[in-house]
Amino acid sequence: MRISKEKSVEDYAAFQQLFGGLDSNVRLLEEEFGVSVFTGAESLRITGEKGDVESAAEAIDALVALSRKEPLGPQQIAAVVDMVRRGKAHGVKDLMSSVTVGRGKTVYPKSIGQKLYCDAIRENSVTFGIGPAGTGKTYLAVALAVDALKNREVDRIILTRPAVEAGEKLGFLPGDLADKVDPYLRPLYDALEELMGGSESYLKNIERGLVEIAPLAYMRGRTLNRSFIILDEAQNTTKEQMKMFLTRLGEGSKMVVTGDDTQIDLPRNVTSGLTHAERVLADVKGIAVVRLEYCDVVRHELVSRIIRAYDKYERAAAHAKGAEDAEAPAEESYEKEE
C-alpha cells in the first residue's frame, strides 16, 4: 500500500546537512529505499510503499541526529541505511561515542561493525579485527592505542607487521631497522602521524621510546608489558609466527591483530596464522574476534562495490571449477564402460 508521510523541519542546520549539495544525500535515500522525497520550506514528504516509507523516515531521523556530530556523506548514509535494515537504527547514538586522540582530534566509529570492534578492543586483552580493505581495522586500532597512551593506560605503542610475504629476510636491505621496514609499515606511520597531531609530535614520541615500530621477526623472545601492540596484515603470518606473537603478551598490555583473509599472499601450501588462530582461539576467554563486512567500508563508496564484485566473481569461479571437477570422474567412468 502506497502512503505519504510528512516530517517537519525543526533543525534547519541538520536538515541542510541531510539534504547535501543539490539534495544528493536525499537522492541516495530515495535510491536505497525506493521512495520519493519532496522537500518544502518547512517540511519534507516521503512517498512510497508503507514499509519503505517507515524505513526511510527512520533513517532520516537517525541521520539528522548523526549530522550534529559529523558531516554526512555517502559512507554515513550507507551505514545508517544498513542499521535501519537490520533493525538497529537506535544504535546511531553509539556511532557518536568518540575516541579523542592527538591535539583534540576526534575519531568516530562510522558503522555498527566499527563500534563493536572498538568496544571489543576496550573490553578484551586480545582482539582480532578481520575484514576487507577500507573497514578501518588498522586506523581505529591506532586511534585507540593513542588514546590509551594519552590516558597513561599503557607506557608505549608497538606496531608490527610481516615485512615480507614469507621468511622476513631483511638483512640484505640497506639502512638501519627503520629504513628496512619503512615501506612495509608506511600505513601504520601515516595513521600514527595523523592521529598524534603531525610528524613533529609523532617523531618525538618515537625518540622518547613511546612508539616502537618493528617487523614481526624482531618480536621473538620478548615479553611486552604495559604496551598496546598492533599486528597489521596478519593474514600473511604463518601459524608459528602467530603463536610466537600472541605469546609475547605481558602484564597490563593489549593486542590487536588485524587482517583481511581474502588477501593472503602466502604460498598455497602454507596455512595463514590469522585464519588458524581464529579457529583455535574462538572460545578462549579474553579474546574477541570481530568480523567487519562490506557495509563497514569507509573509504570511497566504490571500494565497497569493488570488493563485492571481486567476491562475487571469485565465488562464481570457484563454483564453476567445482562443477568441472565433479563432472570429470563421470566422463572417465563413461569411457571405461564403452
N, C-alpha and C positions, 0 to 999 in steps of 0.2 A: 504494500500500500504506500503510495507516494504522499508525503506530507511536507509542510514547510514549518520552519522553526525560526522565531525571531530572537536575536540576542542584542541587548542594549550595549552601547559603548559607554563605559564609565571611566576607564583609564585610557585617555587618548594616546598617551606616550606608548603604553603597552600595545595598544591595537595598531599603532603606526609600525611598531616593530613586527607585529604579527603579519601585517599586510606585505611588508617588504617592498623593494623597488618595483614599480608597475604591478603591484599586487602579486608578485612572483610566488611568495610563500602561500598565499591563498590558493593560487593555481595548483600548487603541489598537493595541497589538501584535497582539492576537487578531484585530482587525478587518483590519489590514493584511495579515497572513499567512494568515488563515483557519484558525487553530489555536485550541485551548483551553489555557489556562494555569491550573493548580491550584496554589495556594500552601499550603505547610505550615509547621510551626515551624522546620524546618532545611533545607528543600529546596523546589523547585518542579518540577512535572511539565508537560511540553509534549506535547500530543496532537494528531495530525493526519496529513496525508499526509507521507511521508518528506521530500520536498524542502522543504515548508513548515516542518516541524519543525526541520530543519537550519538554514534561513534565520533562523527566529525565535530559535534558540539562539545563532546568530552575532550577531544584533542585540542580544540580552540581554547577551552578553559585552562587546560594544562600548559599550553604554550604561552598564554598571557601571563600565567604565574611564573614560568621559567624566564620570560623576557625581562623580568625585573632584575634578574641576576646576570644574564649574559646575552649578547646579541644572538638573534635567531638566524639560522641558515639551514641549508638542506640537511646537514647532519642532525641538528637538533630536532627538526621536523620528523626525520626518519625514525629517530629514537622514540619520540613521543607516539608516533603512529604505531610503532611496534608494541609499545607498552599498552596502548589502548586495545589493540587486537588481542593481547594476552590477558586483558582484564586487570592491568596493573597501573592504570593511569594515576592512581593515588600515590604511586611511587615517585612521581615527579619531584616531590619535596625532597626525596633522597638525593636527586641529582643536584640539589642546591647545597649539599653538605660539602664544603670546600677543604682543600689542603693548602695552607699558606706556606709558601717557600721563600726563597731569597728575595730581599728587598720588597717584601709585601706582595709579591706576585701570587695570585690565587689560581689554583687549578681545580676544576670541577670534573667529576665523572660525567660523561655525556650519554650514558646508556645504563640500563639496569645491570647488564653484564659487567660493565666497568665498576659500578657501585658495589656489586657483590665481590668483585676482585679486590677492591680497596678494603672492604670490610674483612675479607679473608686474610689479607696481609696484616692488618691490625690485630686480628684475633688469634693468629697461629704463628708458631715458630718457623715453619717451613710452608711456603705456598708455591704451587705450580700454576703458572698462567699460560694456558695453551690456546692458540687460536691463530687465525690468518693475519697477514700483514695489515697494518693500519688500525689495529684494535686498541692501541695504546698500552700494550703489555709492558714494554720497557719504560716508556715515558712516565706512566703512573707509578711504577716501582721506584724510579729515581726520585720522583716528587715526594713519595712517602719516606724515602731514605733521607732526603734533605731535611724534611720536616722532623724526622726522628733525631737527626744530628743537631738541628737548631734547638730542639727542646731537651737536648742532653740525655735522650733515652739511650743513645749509643755514643761511642767515642770516635768512630770512624765509619766511612763508607768504603766498601771493597767491591770493585766491579771486575768481572772476569768473563771470558768468552773463549770458546775454542778458536785458536788463532788460525788454524788451517783445518781443512775437512778431516784429515786423519794424520796422526803422528805428531803434529805440532813441532816440526823440526825448524826451529827459529834461528839456530846458531849461524847459518850462512848469511843471514840478513845483516846489513851494515847498521852501525849505531848502537846506542845503549838499549836497555829493555823497552823503554817508552817508544823509542824510534822503531823498534822491531814490530811491536804490536799495534802501533798507531793506526795503520789502515784498517785493521780488523775491529778496533774499538772506537772508531770515529763516531758511530751513532750514539754511544754512551757519552763520549766527550761533549757532543753537541747538546744532548739533553742536560748534562750537568752544567754546562756553561750558561744555558738559558735559564735554568731553574735556580742557579746560585747568583744570578744578577750580573752576568758578564764575565769576560775572560779574566779580568783582574782578580775578582773575588775567587773564582774557580781555581786559578793558578796558585793563589795564596794558600788556599786550603790544601792543595797538593803538596806545597812546600812545607806546610806545618804537619803533614802526615795525617790530616783528617780525611783525605781521599786517597785511595790507593787503587791503581789500575794495573792488572797483571793477567797474563794468559793463564788458562786453566792448568797447564803443565806445572806452573810455579806454585800451585796450591798444595801440592803433596807434602805431607809431613807436618803441616801447620795445625794449630788449634786457634780458632778465631773467636776471641771473647769480645763481648760488648761491641759487636760490629753489625752493620746492615750490609749483607752480602748479596749481590745480584749476579746470577749466571745467565747471560744472554745467549741466544742462538743454541739453546741446549739440545735441539734435535740433532745436532752434529757431534754430540758426545757419544762415546761408547758406554756400554754397561759398566765397565770397570772405572772409567773416568767419572761417571755419575756417582757411583758408590763412594769413590775417593772424595769427591767434592762434598757430598752430603755429610760425610763423617768428619768434616772439618768444623762442624757447628760447635761453638763453645758457649759458656755461660753468658746470659744476657744478650744473645745475638738473634737476629732474624735472617732467614734466607728466602730469596725469591728466585725461582727458576722459570725462565720464560723461553718459549719456543713455538715453532709452527711445524707440526708433524706432517704437513703436506709438502714441506720443502727440505727433506732430508738429503744431504749431499754425501752421505757415507757410501762406501761400496755396497753393492747389493747383498753380499753375504755377511754384513756387519749389522747387528741389531742396534737401533738407536737407544741410547741411555734414557732419553726422555720418555719414549713410549713404554720401555721396560719398567722404569720407575713408577709410571702411572699405574701399571697393573700390580706391581709388587707392593706398593705403599698405599693402596686405595683405602684400607681400613685402619691405618695407623693413626692413633690419636695425636693431635697437634700438627698434623699435616693436612693441608687443604689443596684440592685440585679444582681450579676454576676454568671452565671451557668458554672462551669467547667466540662469538659467531659472526656471520656476515653483518648482522644488524648492529654490531658493536664497532664497525669500521668508522673511524672519524677522520680519515683523510678525504680527498676529493670523492664526491659521490660515485664517480666512475670506478673507483677502486673496488667497491663492493660488487658492482656489476661484473668487473673483470674477474674477480675471484669466483663468483658464481658461474661465469661462463667456462672458466677452466675446469672447475669442479664437475660441471655437467658434462663437458667433453671427455674428461678422464673416466667418469663413471660409464659413459656410453662406450668408450673404447674398451674398458675392462669387461663390460657385458658382452661386447662383440667377440672379444678374444675367448671368453669363457664358452660362448656358443660354438666357436670354431673348435675348441679343444674337446667339447662334448661330442661333436659330430665326427671327429677323426677316428675314434675306435669303431664307430658304427660302419663307416666306409670300409675300414680294414677288414672287419669280420664279414662284410658282404662279399668282398673279393675272395676271401678264403672259401666261402660257401659255393661260389661259382666254380 
